[in-house]
Amino acid sequence: MKTEQTQFEQLYAGLNEAFAKGDVDFILSHAAEDIRWEMVGDSVIEGKEEVAKRLESVVGVVSEEYTTKRIIASGRTAAIEGTMLCPDKTGTKRKAAFCDLYTLNEKGKITDLTAYFFFL
């Protein structure tokens, strides 16, 4: 029998994998209607509909060399750190690092996602 903590850890791993594979349907199925997504230094998106619009460009896009360094989870909050290869603004593929901070509501839906991202 899975504990609530184990279920949350599996959800965070699944969300991380969904971002890596461009599985927008999975991401949105786990987003609260009032989700707030901050891409630190870039933008803040509020509401599931706006998040869906932002994710349209990554549907089915598989990130190259996507590596999860660690997932630190404590109940309804988690931090996921890793690296990937992705194009910069000029289209040149470069290695990048990320750290995503998640907060879930009592229904297990993402209410807050803070994303730190930078090229190495």
Helices and strands as residue ranges (DSSP letters): H 4-21, H 24-29, E 31-39, E 43-46, H 48-55, G 56-58, E 64-74, E 77-87, E 93-104, E 110-119
